[in-house]
Amino acid sequence: MTTGIHHVTAITGNVQKNVDFYVGFLGLRLVKQTGGYEDAEQLHLLYGDQLGRPGSVITFLVWQDGASGGVGLGQISEIGFAVPPASIGDWLQRAIAAGVPVTGPTRELGETVLRLRDPDGIIVKLIGVDLPAAAPLPDWFAPTRIRSVTILTEDSAATAAFAERFGYREIVRDAPFTRMASETDVIDLRQSAGFVLGAPGTGVFDHVAFRAPDVDAVRRMRLDLRDHEGVTNVHDRKYFLSLYVREPAGVLFEYATDGPGFTVDEDPDHLGKTLMIPPRDAARAHDLRVMLPQFARPGEERMPARDLPFVHRFHTPDDPDESVIVLLHGTGGNEADLMPFAARLNPRATLLGVRGRSTEEGVFRWFRRFDAVTFDQEDIRFEAAAFAAFIEGAVAGYGLDPSAMTYLGYSNGANLLGAFLRLHPGLARHAILLRGAEVLENAPSSDLSDTRVLLLAGSRDPFARTASPLEASLKATGADLDSRMLDVGHELSTEDLEVLKAWMAG
């Protein structure tokens, strides 16, 4: 019977640092990059041995600049990779030289262990043990396969009994640990009653997957667990077939087949080179490839990372021209929301998506409001000033040409952009306000005679009447204003796109 760990999945908040650590430092191979099968707007990176064989793979869901989680009960707390015993000293020197947080070596349950922390704070153990790789990596000291995961449970007996379903048996007890072994690896159950509950977010593990010998085994497991709370249906993940279930203490287990494997849509020499989109999302593949965060492999040219007042993300097309479109999302959006729309507007433009810093009921906005039509004037001015500082920093830090930058704001983003134009005149020379409203009280007298502005309202938009005061205010500044009422609602449309293309061409 095939047993053991298939893969382990965690969550990262910084895709570039994640790639730099797991490929550049740890030496794993990026064997696949996809849109998520649960949420295609979430990048999923998979690392492993040379072919991504089951038992070697750690995967990451990318919550770019997402909130941090908390490690606690009902979660995996550590992952351990087997490395050649003779390499432990080399790994210690590598970690120190690279500035990677490291402790050890120590002896744990009879094995030599170095404990590292990745850029998200996830604990990665390097364990000196001879476990051959199914598809060895080029470097002799590289990890060969997953050796262990550590699970925090308030009921180790119940977790152990459940793990037996997946081919594990108890081999050691060393309080507070119970070690269970498969044919190829171990899981360490740490009795942790009294610990805080784990919280989802970046820097924590999501689940551990165990190997199923074949499709029939997955289906039999589904039948065996039919009365177990929380079991899912069988899912086709293209590279394997699987189901999910929570063990009694709350850790998410997956049961996954070995095949068909990661070479089903890429040949072995080109694994991980192409961003794959789940089949059910094929119709919006172009949009997803624009929205998902980009990264560079070690040694490739990359965009510098600047510490600026707003979370932001670039999308650089394959053949960029010199233009940049700065994007300000609507309420509930994020820095990637408008990228597909902007890419249709100009496929060769570099896109700079920015995330609003205000939140309301868990969604992103650009400034506070007291009710639907009463806005916090102090906060508008504060956020506009912060945005001005962001733009000045982005121009200097990324080498952008202000004359080649067009600002595009939608809904709440257009509201902030309209205020920004008048509070900080001269910074934006080309601005597009889609479904914008006047939110400033006592707007300053500003000279925008060198600024082109396009204001598009929708006749079927419930908020259409709010565009007129903004139009009047912008006219008073002397801006080169083109204001139109389209036969559309509040949502963006192809009619918007055609008007924008003509305006930008002019």
C-alpha positions in Angstrom: 0.0 0.0 0.0 1.3 3.5 -0.9 1.5 5.7 2.2 3.1 8.9 3.3 2.9 12.6 2.8 1.9 13.7 -0.7 2.3 17.4 -0.2 2.0 20.2 2.4 0.3 23.5 1.7 0.9 26.8 3.4 0.1 30.5 2.8 2.5 33.3 1.9 2.1 37.0 1.9 5.0 37.8 -0.4 5.4 35.8 -3.6 8.9 37.2 -4.5 10.4 36.5 -1.1 8.8 33.0 -1.1 10.3 32.1 -4.5 13.7 33.5 -3.3 13.7 31.3 -0.2 12.4 28.0 -1.6 14.1 28.1 -4.9 17.0 30.5 -4.3 18.0 29.4 -0.8 16.5 26.0 -0.2 17.2 24.8 -3.7 13.8 23.3 -4.5 12.4 23.4 -8.0 9.3 25.4 -8.8 7.4 22.6 -10.6 4.1 24.3 -11.1 2.4 27.7 -10.9 -1.4 27.9 -11.3 -4.4 29.9 -10.5 -6.0 28.3 -7.4 -8.5 25.5 -8.0 -10.8 26.9 -5.3 -10.2 30.5 -6.2 -8.5 31.2 -9.5 -7.6 34.7 -8.5 -5.2 33.3 -6.0 -1.8 32.3 -7.2 -0.7 28.8 -6.2 3.0 27.9 -6.3 4.3 24.3 -6.0 7.9 23.4 -5.2 9.6 20.0 -5.0 12.2 17.7 -6.3 13.2 17.7 -10.0 9.9 16.3 -11.1 7.7 17.3 -8.2 7.3 13.7 -7.0 4.7 13.1 -4.2 6.5 13.3 -0.9 8.8 16.1 -1.9 6.3 18.9 -2.6 5.5 22.0 -0.5 2.9 24.4 -2.0 1.9 27.9 -1.2 -1.3 29.8 -1.7 -0.3 33.5 -2.3 -2.3 36.0 -0.3 -0.2 38.9 -1.5 0.3 41.4 1.4 -2.5 39.6 3.3 -3.0 39.6 7.0 -0.9 37.3 9.1 -2.3 34.2 10.7 -1.5 32.7 14.0 -0.1 29.2 14.7 -2.1 27.2 17.2 -4.3 24.3 17.9 -5.7 22.5 14.9 -2.8 23.4 12.7 0.5 22.1 11.4 3.3 24.0 13.2 6.5 22.8 11.3 7.6 21.0 8.2 10.8 19.0 8.1 12.8 18.2 4.9 15.4 15.4 4.8 18.9 16.5 3.8 22.1 14.4 3.6 23.5 14.1 7.1 26.9 15.4 6.0 25.3 18.6 4.8 24.1 20.0 8.1 27.2 22.0 8.7 27.0 23.5 5.2 23.3 24.4 5.7 24.2 26.2 9.0 26.9 28.2 7.2 24.5 28.9 4.2 21.8 30.2 6.6 24.1 32.4 8.5 25.6 33.9 5.3 22.1 34.5 3.8 20.7 36.0 7.0 18.1 33.3 7.4 17.0 32.9 11.0 18.4 29.5 12.2 18.8 27.6 15.5 20.6 24.4 16.1 21.8 21.9 15.3 20.0 19.9 18.0 19.0 16.3 18.5 15.3 15.7 18.3 13.8 12.2 18.6 17.2 10.8 17.6 17.7 13.0 14.5 20.0 16.0 13.9 17.8 19.1 13.2 18.4 22.6 12.0 15.4 24.9 12.5 14.9 27.8 10.0 12.3 30.4 9.5 11.1 31.4 6.0 10.3 35.0 5.1 6.7 34.5 6.4 7.9 33.1 9.7 7.1 29.5 8.9 9.3 26.9 10.6 11.2 24.7 8.2 13.4 22.0 9.7 16.3 20.5 7.9 16.8 16.9 9.2 20.0 15.0 8.6 18.7 11.7 7.6 19.3 9.4 4.6 16.1 9.4 2.6 16.7 9.1 -1.2 14.9 11.4 -3.6 12.6 10.0 -6.2 13.9 12.6 -8.6 17.1 14.2 -7.2 17.8 17.9 -7.5 21.2 19.0 -9.0 22.8 20.1 -5.7 24.1 17.3 -3.5 23.0 19.0 -0.3 19.5 19.8 -1.6 16.4 18.5 0.3 15.5 15.0 -0.9 11.9 14.7 0.4 9.6 15.7 3.2 10.6 13.9 6.4 8.0 15.2 8.8 5.2 17.5 9.8 4.4 18.5 13.4 0.7 18.8 14.3 -0.6 20.7 17.3 -3.5 18.8 18.8 -5.5 19.0 22.0 -6.3 15.2 21.7 -3.3 13.4 20.3 -5.0 10.0 20.8 -7.9 11.0 18.6 -5.6 12.5 16.0 -3.4 9.4 16.0 -6.4 7.1 15.6 -7.6 9.2 12.6 -4.1 9.2 11.1 -4.1 5.4 11.0 -6.6 5.6 8.2 -3.9 7.1 6.0 -1.3 4.4 6.7 0.4 5.7 9.9 1.3 3.8 13.0 2.7 4.9 16.3 6.5 4.2 16.8 7.6 6.5 19.6 6.2 8.4 22.5 8.3 11.2 24.0 6.0 13.5 25.9 4.5 15.7 24.7 5.2 14.0 21.3 3.7 11.0 19.6 5.6 10.0 16.5 3.7 8.1 13.8 5.4 6.6 10.8 4.4 5.6 7.2 6.6 3.8 4.7 8.5 7.0 4.0 8.0 9.7 6.6 6.6 10.6 10.0 4.1 12.9 11.6 4.8 14.2 15.1 1.7 14.9 17.1 2.3 17.4 19.9 -0.2 17.3 22.7 -1.0 20.9 23.2 -4.1 21.3 25.3 -4.4 24.9 26.5 -2.7 26.4 23.4 -4.6 29.1 21.6 -6.6 28.1 18.5 -4.8 28.6 15.2 -6.0 31.5 12.9 -5.8 31.4 9.1 -3.6 33.9 7.3 -0.2 34.3 5.9 2.7 32.5 7.6 0.7 29.4 8.6 0.0 26.0 7.1 -3.3 25.3 5.4 -3.3 21.4 5.2 -1.3 18.3 4.8 -2.0 15.8 2.0 -1.4 12.0 2.2 -0.8 9.6 -0.7 -3.5 7.5 -2.0 -2.5 4.4 -4.1 -5.1 5.1 -6.8 -8.5 6.7 -7.6 -10.5 3.8 -6.1 -8.7 4.3 -2.8 -9.9 8.0 -2.7 -13.4 6.9 -3.4 -13.3 4.2 -0.8 -12.0 6.7 1.7 -14.9 9.0 0.8 -17.4 6.2 1.5 -15.6 5.2 4.8 -15.9 8.9 6.0 -19.4 9.5 4.8 -20.6 9.9 8.4 -17.6 12.0 9.4 -18.4 15.7 9.8 -16.6 18.0 7.3 -15.6 15.5 4.6 -15.7 16.9 1.1 -16.6 15.4 -2.2 -13.9 14.0 -4.5 -12.1 16.8 -6.4 -10.3 16.6 -9.7 -7.2 18.9 -9.3 -5.9 18.0 -12.8 -2.6 16.8 -11.4 -4.2 14.5 -8.8 -7.6 13.4 -7.5 -8.3 14.1 -3.9 -10.7 14.8 -1.0 -10.4 16.9 2.1 -11.5 16.1 5.7 -10.7 17.6 9.1 -9.4 15.2 11.7 -11.0 15.3 15.2 -8.7 18.1 16.5 -9.3 20.3 13.4 -6.3 19.9 11.2 -7.2 19.7 7.5 -6.2 16.5 5.9 -6.2 15.8 2.1 -6.0 12.4 0.5 -4.5 12.6 -3.0 -3.5 10.3 -5.8 0.1 10.2 -7.1 -1.0 10.7 -10.7 -1.3 11.9 -13.3 1.4 14.3 -11.9 2.9 17.6 -12.9 4.2 16.5 -16.3 0.6 16.1 -17.6 0.7 19.7 -19.2 4.4 20.6 -19.2 7.4 18.5 -20.2 10.0 17.7 -17.5 12.5 20.3 -18.8 9.9 23.1 -18.6 8.1 22.4 -15.4 6.8 25.6 -13.6 7.6 27.9 -16.6 4.0 28.6 -17.6 1.2 30.0 -15.4 -1.5 27.5 -15.7 -5.2 28.3 -15.4 -7.8 25.8 -14.0 -9.9 24.4 -16.9 -13.1 25.7 -15.5 -11.7 29.3 -15.6 -10.3 29.0 -19.1 -12.7 31.7 -20.4 -11.0 34.3 -18.3 -7.5 33.1 -18.5 -6.2 36.4 -20.0 -7.7 38.4 -17.1 -6.3 36.0 -14.5 -2.8 36.2 -15.9 -3.0 40.0 -15.6 -4.4 39.9 -12.1 -2.1 37.3 -10.5 1.1 38.6 -8.9 4.2 38.4 -10.9 7.6 37.3 -9.6 11.2 36.7 -10.9 13.2 33.5 -10.4 16.6 33.9 -8.8 19.0 35.5 -11.2 16.3 37.0 -13.4 15.8 40.8 -13.8 13.2 42.0 -11.3 11.3 45.1 -10.3 12.8 46.6 -7.1 10.6 46.4 -4.0 10.0 49.9 -2.4 8.6 50.5 1.0 5.8 53.0 0.2 2.7 54.2 2.1 0.3 52.0 0.1 0.2 48.4 -0.7 0.8 48.2 -4.5 1.5 45.8 -7.3 2.9 46.1 -10.8 1.9 44.1 -13.8 4.5 44.3 -16.6 3.4 43.0 -20.0 5.7 41.1 -22.3 6.4 44.0 -24.6 5.8 47.2 -22.5 5.7 50.6 -23.9 6.7 53.6 -21.8 3.2 54.3 -20.4 2.0 53.5 -16.9 -1.6 53.4 -15.7 -2.1 53.9 -12.0 -5.3 52.1 -10.8 -7.5 53.1 -7.8 -10.1 50.4 -7.1 -13.7 50.8 -5.9 -15.1 49.9 -2.5 -14.5 46.2 -1.8 -11.8 45.9 -4.5 -8.1 45.6 -4.3 -4.9 46.5 -6.2 -5.6 43.9 -8.9 -9.3 44.4 -9.6 -8.9 47.0 -12.4 -5.9 45.3 -14.1 -7.9 43.3 -16.7 -9.9 46.4 -17.7 -6.7 48.5 -18.0 -4.9 45.7 -19.9 -7.7 45.9 -22.5 -7.4 49.6 -22.6 -3.7 49.4 -23.4 -2.1 45.9 -23.6 1.4 47.3 -23.6 1.0 49.6 -20.5 2.7 48.8 -17.3 0.0 48.7 -14.6 0.4 50.0 -11.1 -2.5 48.9 -8.9 -2.8 50.5 -5.5 -4.8 49.3 -2.5 -6.9 51.7 -0.4 -5.9 51.8 3.3 -9.3 52.4 4.9 -11.5 49.4 5.7 -15.3 49.2 6.3 -16.9 45.9 7.3 -13.8 44.1 6.2 -13.5 45.6 2.7 -11.0 48.1 1.3 -11.9 51.7 0.8 -9.9 54.9 0.2 -11.3 57.0 3.1 -13.7 56.9 6.0 -17.4 57.8 5.7 -19.9 58.5 8.5 -22.8 57.4 6.3 -23.6 56.7 2.6 -23.4 60.5 1.7 -21.3 62.0 4.6 -17.5 61.7 4.3 -14.7 62.2 6.8 -13.1 65.4 5.4 -10.0 65.1 7.5 -9.5 61.5 6.4 -9.9 62.4 2.8 -7.2 65.1 3.1 -4.9 62.8 5.0 -5.2 59.9 2.6 -4.8 62.3 -0.4 -1.6 63.6 1.1 -0.4 60.0 1.7 -1.2 59.1 -1.9 0.8 62.2 -3.0 3.7 60.9 -1.0 3.2 57.5 -2.5 3.3 58.8 -6.1 6.4 60.9 -5.4 8.1 57.8 -3.9 7.0 55.6 -6.8 8.3 58.0 -9.4 11.7 58.2 -7.7 11.9 54.6 -6.5 10.8 52.9 -9.7 12.1 55.4 -12.2 8.6 56.3 -13.6 8.0 59.2 -16.1 5.3 61.4 -14.6 4.3 62.6 -18.1 3.6 59.0 -19.2 1.4 58.2 -16.2 -2.4 58.0 -16.5 -4.5 57.7 -13.3 -7.7 55.7 -13.5 -10.1 55.6 -10.6 -13.4 53.7 -10.3 -16.2 54.5 -7.9 -14.6 55.1 -4.5 -11.2 55.2 -6.1 -12.5 57.9 -8.5 -13.8 59.9 -5.5 -10.3 59.9 -3.9 -8.7 60.7 -7.3 -11.0 63.6 -7.8 -10.1 65.0 -4.4 -6.4 64.3 -5.0 -6.3 66.3 -8.2 -7.4 69.5 -6.5 -5.6 69.0 -3.2 -2.3 68.2 -4.9 -2.4 69.9 -8.3 0.3 69.1 -10.8 1.1 65.5 -9.7 -1.3 63.9 -12.1 -1.4 65.1 -15.6 -3.9 62.6 -17.1 -6.8 61.4 -15.0 -9.8 59.1 -15.7 -12.7 59.2 -13.2 -15.3 56.5 -13.7 -18.5 56.9 -11.7 -16.9 59.5 -9.6 -18.6 61.8 -7.1 -17.8 65.1 -5.3 -16.7 64.2 -1.8 -14.8 67.4 -0.8 -16.4 70.1 1.2 -14.9 73.6 0.7 -12.7 72.3 -2.2 -9.6 74.5 -2.7 -9.2 76.8 -5.7 -6.7 74.9 -7.8 -5.1 75.4 -11.2 -5.4 72.3 -13.2 -5.0 74.0 -16.6 -2.2 71.5 -17.5 -4.3 68.4 -16.5 -6.5 66.3 -18.9 -9.5 64.8 -17.1 -12.1 62.4 -18.4 -15.2 62.0 -16.3 -17.6 59.2 -17.2 -21.0 58.8 -15.5 -23.8 56.3 -16.1 -27.4 57.4 -16.8 -28.6 54.2 -15.1 -26.2 54.5 -12.2 -28.2 55.1 -8.9 -25.4 57.6 -8.0 -25.4 59.5 -11.3 -26.6 62.7 -9.8 -23.4 62.9 -7.7 -21.3 63.4 -10.8 -22.6 66.9 -11.6 -21.1 68.7 -8.5 -17.7 67.0 -9.3 -17.9 68.1 -12.9 -18.6 71.7 -11.9 -15.8 71.7 -9.4 -13.3 70.4 -12.0 -14.4 72.9 -14.6 -13.7 75.7 -12.1 -10.0 74.5 -11.9 -9.5 75.1 -15.7 -8.8 71.4 -16.3 -9.0 70.1 -19.9 -12.2 68.3 -18.9 -14.2 65.8 -21.1 -17.4 64.9 -19.2 -19.8 62.4 -20.6 -23.0 60.6 -19.5 -23.1 57.0 -20.9 -26.1 54.8 -21.2 -24.8 52.4 -18.6 -25.1 51.6 -14.9 -22.5 51.8 -12.1 -20.6 48.8 -13.4 -17.8 49.2 -16.0 -18.8 48.4 -19.6 -17.4 47.9 -23.1 -18.8 51.4 -23.9 -16.5 52.8 -21.2 -13.6 51.0 -22.8 -14.2 52.4 -26.3 -14.5 56.0 -25.0 -11.3 55.6 -23.0 -9.3 54.2 -25.9 -10.3 57.2 -28.1 -9.6 59.7 -25.3 -6.2 58.2 -24.5 -5.3 58.1 -28.3 -6.1 61.8 -28.3 
